[in-house]
Amino acid sequence: MPTEIALTKFGHACIRLEKSGRRLVIDPGTFTDVPAALEGAEHILVTHEHADHLDETPVLAYLAAEPSVTVRAPAAPAARLAAAAAEAGLDPARIIATGPGGQFETAGFAVRTVGGQHAVIHPQIPVVANTGYVLDGLVYHPGDSYMVPPGPAPDTVLVPLSAPWSKLAEMLDFITAVRARQVIPVHDGLLNGRGLAMYRKHAGTFAERYDSVLTVLEEGESTWIG
């Protein structure tokens, strides 16, 4: 039987995946309790360079404390993090640049990289690289993008609820297009209680309409996949 994956939501866009006692973390950013999220992680995946997805100081502290841990990120944040690691006396080779169209295995997970570009915030704001990750063909974290991954639909998709680059209709269209069995809201750190409830309600309505299940995880809560 396939091994189940435990998915735990931390602050904003950060999740931790665990399988057979091995852990990896995606997007430990400034809206997250990064030390708690990283506990026991073997590898860190970063979708893009914005601070709400990568909080460099606690990530470097974790790398210093755990010499076998590695990080993958798009080229620009990877270069910046590698330079900071070297300055701190750490091996910069532990920071690996990644982009769309790749495949690798890490922390017991098979990872496929997709996407390539952050969603447009404003025509006068430069667009940065964004790498989405599909793990074991089951879990898709798109980062700051609503790109539908090529290939079979993943079992579970992390759906950014709200962002400076997003409008509600785009979020709902993403749920409609991916057609995953399970939808888990993330990227909700800018919403207050009223707004969060409204966005979750709309996401749930569209998930049900298109045969998906909305699973709402509060910070620190987990669900099982597989």
Secondary structure, 3 states (H helix, E strand, C coil): CCCCEEEEECCCCCEEEEECCEEEEECCCCCCCHHHHHCCEEEEECCCCCCCCCCHHHHHHHHHHCCCCEEEECHHHHHHHHHHHHHCCCCHHHEEECCCCCEEEECCEEEEEEEEECCCCCCCCCCCEEEEEEECCCEEECCCCCCCCCCCCCCEEEEECCCCCCCHHHHHHHHHHHCCCEEEEECCCCCCHHHHHHHHHHHHHHHHHCCCEECCCCCCCEEEEC
